[in-house]
């Protein structure tokens, strides 16, 4: 899917998305510099299980708070655009999870046709987010009941993992715990949905290494997403490696659904990315779905 330049300006798109998820920027009162963001997802409430007798008007939406501050050792040179981009919430990320959850008008049939589904009490669904940055779509999918692995470069992993653990202390799996993974074998006996942050540089070798580490070498993932990961002025032609990673994931699990959500910008390289994707060995088809 992509957000067409003719449909949305950058400002209109992100404003609409921020309103939808009740987005807030939390700033230091003294410096006015942003230190964190918060958001909520419609229909996900605090302590839902304990408030079944309350009406929706008396419930409080579950608020997720994510630090946007990098650790001192992770601070980027002035100006490392790709590192900075990983601390921003982009409209394409919100549109992606809106689409997956059926919150975009007129997409219900498309969801069924493409085999995209939400988890249920009896049906576990796994998601891998590539180049996740703050990981907002994956975090929301976990709130909806999915087992989620968030991945990005190692130099922003400390921030990502801190955010995951602080918001999901009981469901989070530490990336440094080799004996605790979200493997398919564990998932069949563990009723608790899990979420974890893992380092990943895009390549066939590295994604296979991650799958092996997670115990998913034979099953892969049900859903793979990437949001605003293709923009040549910022990321160069790293989309070649993204395509190789996607192709390898489809080789492992041909039933996997891959969703690339992108906002069109001048000279973004998206057309070349999609053309190459269509010619990858294990890609069955590439369709615009919204």
C-alpha positions as CSV (number, residue, x, y, z in Angstrom):
1,X,0.0,0.0,0.0
2,X,1.1,3.6,-0.4
3,X,-0.1,7.0,0.5
4,X,-0.3,8.8,-2.8
5,X,1.0,12.4,-3.1
6,X,-2.3,13.4,-4.7
7,X,-4.3,12.0,-1.8
8,X,-2.4,13.5,1.2
9,X,0.1,16.1,1.9
10,X,2.7,15.2,4.5
11,X,0.9,17.6,7.0
12,X,-2.6,16.4,6.3
13,X,-1.6,12.7,6.4
14,X,0.3,12.8,9.8
15,X,-2.3,15.2,11.4
16,X,-5.1,12.7,10.5
17,X,-3.1,9.8,11.8
18,X,-2.1,11.5,15.0
19,X,-5.7,12.4,15.8
20,X,-6.8,8.8,15.2
21,X,-4.4,7.4,17.8
22,X,-4.7,10.3,20.2
23,X,-1.0,11.1,19.7
24,X,0.8,13.4,22.1
25,X,4.3,14.7,22.1
26,X,5.8,15.0,25.6
27,X,8.4,17.8,25.9
28,X,10.8,18.9,28.6
29,X,9.3,22.1,30.2
30,X,12.6,23.8,30.4
31,X,14.1,23.0,26.9
32,X,10.8,22.3,25.0
33,X,12.7,19.4,23.4
34,X,10.6,16.2,22.9
35,X,11.5,13.4,25.2
36,X,8.7,10.9,24.6
37,X,5.4,10.3,22.7
38,X,2.2,8.7,23.8
39,X,-0.7,7.2,21.9
40,X,-3.8,5.0,22.3
41,X,-5.6,2.6,20.0
42,X,-9.4,2.8,19.7
43,X,-11.1,0.0,21.7
44,X,-8.0,-1.0,23.7
45,X,-8.6,-0.1,27.3
46,X,-6.7,-0.3,30.6
47,X,-7.4,-3.5,32.5
48,X,-10.0,-4.6,30.0
49,X,-10.5,-8.0,31.7
50,X,-11.3,-6.3,35.0
51,X,-13.7,-3.8,33.6
52,X,-16.2,-6.0,31.7
53,X,-19.1,-4.5,33.6
54,X,-18.2,-0.9,32.9
55,X,-19.5,1.0,29.8
56,X,-17.0,2.2,27.3
57,X,-17.7,5.8,28.4
58,X,-16.2,5.0,31.8
59,X,-13.1,3.1,30.6
60,X,-9.8,4.6,29.9
61,X,-7.9,3.9,26.7
62,X,-4.6,2.0,27.3
63,X,-1.9,4.6,26.8
64,X,1.5,3.6,25.4
65,X,4.4,5.9,26.2
66,X,7.6,5.6,24.1
67,X,10.8,7.5,24.8
68,X,12.3,9.2,21.8
69,X,15.6,9.9,23.5
70,X,18.6,7.9,22.4
71,X,21.2,6.7,24.9
72,X,24.3,8.8,25.1
73,X,26.4,6.1,23.4
74,X,23.8,5.9,20.6
75,X,23.7,9.6,19.8
76,X,24.1,10.2,16.1
77,X,26.5,12.6,14.5
78,X,25.0,15.9,13.5
79,X,23.0,15.2,11.3
80,X,22.4,11.5,10.8
81,X,19.0,11.5,9.1
82,X,18.4,7.8,9.2
83,X,19.0,7.6,13.0
84,X,16.7,10.6,13.5
85,X,14.0,9.0,11.4
86,X,13.9,6.0,13.7
87,X,12.6,8.3,16.5
88,X,9.7,9.7,14.6
89,X,6.2,8.5,14.1
90,X,5.3,8.5,10.3
91,X,1.9,8.5,8.8
92,X,2.6,5.3,6.8
93,X,3.1,3.4,10.1
94,X,-0.4,4.4,11.4
95,X,-2.0,3.7,8.0
96,X,-0.4,0.2,8.0
97,X,-1.9,-0.9,11.3
98,X,-5.2,0.8,10.4
99,X,-5.3,-1.4,7.3
100,X,-4.4,-4.6,9.0
101,X,-7.0,-4.1,11.8
102,X,-9.7,-3.3,9.2
103,X,-10.0,0.4,10.3
104,X,-9.6,1.8,6.8
105,X,-12.9,2.1,4.9
106,X,-13.5,-0.3,2.1
107,X,-10.6,-2.6,2.9
108,X,-12.5,-5.5,4.5
109,X,-12.7,-7.6,1.3
110,X,-9.0,-6.9,0.5
111,X,-8.0,-8.1,4.0
112,X,-9.9,-11.4,3.4
113,X,-8.6,-11.9,-0.1
114,X,-5.0,-11.5,1.1
115,X,-5.3,-13.7,4.1
116,X,-4.6,-10.9,6.6
117,X,-6.2,-11.7,9.9
118,X,-6.2,-10.6,13.5
119,X,-5.4,-13.0,16.3
120,X,-8.2,-14.6,18.3
121,X,-8.2,-16.5,21.6
122,X,-7.6,-19.7,19.7
123,X,-5.6,-18.5,16.7
124,X,-2.2,-17.1,17.3
125,X,-0.8,-14.8,14.6
126,X,2.9,-13.8,14.4
127,X,4.2,-10.5,13.0
128,X,7.7,-9.3,12.1
129,X,8.3,-5.6,11.7
130,X,11.3,-4.7,9.6
131,X,13.0,-1.3,10.1
132,X,10.6,-0.6,12.9
133,X,12.0,2.6,14.4
134,X,9.6,3.3,17.4
135,X,7.7,0.1,16.5
136,X,4.2,1.6,16.7
137,X,2.4,-0.7,14.3
138,X,3.9,-3.8,15.8
139,X,3.2,-2.6,19.3
140,X,-0.5,-2.0,18.4
141,X,-0.7,-5.4,16.8
142,X,0.6,-6.9,20.0
143,X,-2.1,-5.0,21.9
144,X,-4.6,-6.6,19.5
145,X,-3.3,-10.1,20.6
146,X,-0.4,-10.9,18.2
147,X,3.1,-12.3,18.9
148,X,5.4,-9.6,17.6
149,X,9.1,-9.3,16.9
150,X,10.3,-5.7,16.3
151,X,13.6,-5.3,14.4
152,X,15.9,-2.4,13.5
153,X,19.6,-1.5,13.5
154,X,21.5,-2.5,16.6
155,X,22.4,1.2,17.4
156,X,18.8,2.0,18.3
157,X,18.0,-1.3,19.9
158,X,18.5,-0.1,23.5
159,X,15.8,2.6,23.1
160,X,13.5,0.1,21.4
161,X,13.9,-2.6,24.0
162,X,13.5,-0.2,26.9
163,X,10.2,1.0,25.4
164,X,9.0,-2.6,24.9
165,X,9.9,-3.6,28.5
166,X,8.5,-0.5,30.1
167,X,5.1,-0.9,28.4
168,X,4.9,-4.7,28.4
169,X,6.9,-5.9,31.4
170,X,5.2,-9.3,31.5
171,X,5.1,-10.0,27.8
172,X,8.5,-8.7,26.8
173,X,11.3,-11.0,25.9
174,X,14.8,-9.6,26.3
175,X,17.0,-9.8,23.2
176,X,19.9,-10.9,25.4
177,X,18.1,-14.0,26.6
178,X,19.0,-16.8,24.2
179,X,16.9,-19.4,26.0
180,X,13.7,-17.2,25.8
181,X,12.4,-16.9,22.3
182,X,9.0,-16.6,20.6
183,X,9.5,-19.9,18.8
184,X,6.6,-21.7,17.2
185,X,7.1,-24.7,19.6
186,X,6.8,-22.4,22.7
187,X,3.8,-20.6,21.2
188,X,1.6,-23.7,21.1
189,X,1.8,-24.2,24.9
190,X,2.2,-20.6,26.1
191,X,-1.1,-18.7,26.2
192,X,0.6,-15.3,26.8
193,X,1.3,-13.3,23.7
194,X,4.9,-12.0,23.5
195,X,6.7,-9.0,22.1
196,X,10.4,-8.5,21.7
197,X,13.0,-6.2,20.1
198,X,15.8,-7.7,18.1
199,X,18.7,-6.3,16.1
200,X,18.6,-6.9,12.3
201,X,20.6,-5.6,9.4
202,X,18.8,-6.5,6.2
203,X,20.4,-9.4,4.2
204,X,19.5,-13.0,3.5
205,X,22.2,-14.3,5.9
206,X,21.1,-12.0,8.7
207,X,17.4,-12.8,8.4
208,X,18.1,-16.5,8.4
209,X,20.3,-16.0,11.5
210,X,17.4,-14.2,13.2
211,X,14.9,-16.9,12.3
212,X,17.3,-19.5,13.7
213,X,17.8,-17.6,16.9
214,X,14.0,-17.3,17.3
215,X,13.3,-20.9,16.6
216,X,11.4,-20.0,13.5
217,X,13.7,-21.3,10.7
218,X,11.0,-23.7,9.4
219,X,7.8,-21.6,9.9
220,X,8.8,-17.9,9.6
221,X,6.1,-15.4,10.3
222,X,2.4,-15.0,9.3
223,X,2.7,-11.2,8.6
224,X,5.8,-9.1,7.8
225,X,5.5,-5.3,7.7
226,X,7.8,-2.4,6.8
227,X,6.7,1.2,7.0
228,X,8.4,4.1,5.2
229,X,11.6,2.1,4.8
230,X,12.2,3.2,1.2
231,X,13.3,6.8,0.6
232,X,16.6,7.1,-1.3
233,X,17.5,10.6,-0.2
234,X,17.7,9.3,3.4
235,X,18.4,5.5,3.1
236,X,20.1,5.3,-0.3
237,X,19.4,2.1,-2.2
238,X,19.1,-0.1,0.9
239,X,15.8,-1.2,-0.5
240,X,17.8,-3.8,-2.5
241,X,18.6,-5.5,0.9
242,X,15.1,-5.0,2.1
243,X,13.8,-6.9,-1.0
244,X,16.3,-9.7,-0.4
245,X,15.2,-10.0,3.2
246,X,11.5,-10.1,2.2
247,X,12.3,-12.7,-0.5
248,X,14.0,-14.9,2.1
249,X,11.1,-14.7,4.5
250,X,8.7,-15.7,1.7
251,X,11.0,-18.6,0.8
252,X,10.7,-19.9,4.4
253,X,6.9,-19.3,4.6
254,X,5.2,-18.9,1.2
255,X,1.9,-18.2,2.9
256,X,3.4,-15.1,4.6
257,X,1.7,-11.8,3.8
258,X,4.2,-8.9,3.4
259,X,2.8,-5.4,3.7
260,X,4.9,-2.4,2.7
261,X,3.4,0.9,3.7
262,X,5.0,4.0,2.1
263,X,4.3,7.7,1.7
264,X,5.2,9.0,-1.7
265,X,7.8,11.7,-1.9
266,X,10.0,13.2,-4.7
267,X,12.8,10.9,-5.9
268,X,11.8,8.3,-3.3
269,X,12.9,5.2,-5.3
270,X,9.7,3.3,-4.5
271,X,8.9,2.5,-8.1
272,X,12.2,0.8,-8.5
273,X,11.8,-1.0,-5.2
274,X,8.4,-2.4,-6.3
275,X,9.7,-3.4,-9.8
276,X,12.5,-5.3,-8.3
277,X,10.2,-6.9,-5.8
278,X,8.0,-8.2,-8.6
279,X,11.0,-10.1,-10.0
280,X,12.1,-11.7,-6.8
281,X,12.1,-15.5,-6.9
282,X,9.7,-16.2,-4.1
283,X,7.3,-13.2,-4.4
284,X,4.0,-14.4,-5.8
285,X,2.4,-11.1,-6.6
286,X,2.7,-7.4,-5.7
287,X,-0.6,-5.4,-5.5
288,X,-1.6,-2.0,-4.3
289,X,-4.2,-2.5,-1.7
290,X,-5.0,1.0,-0.6
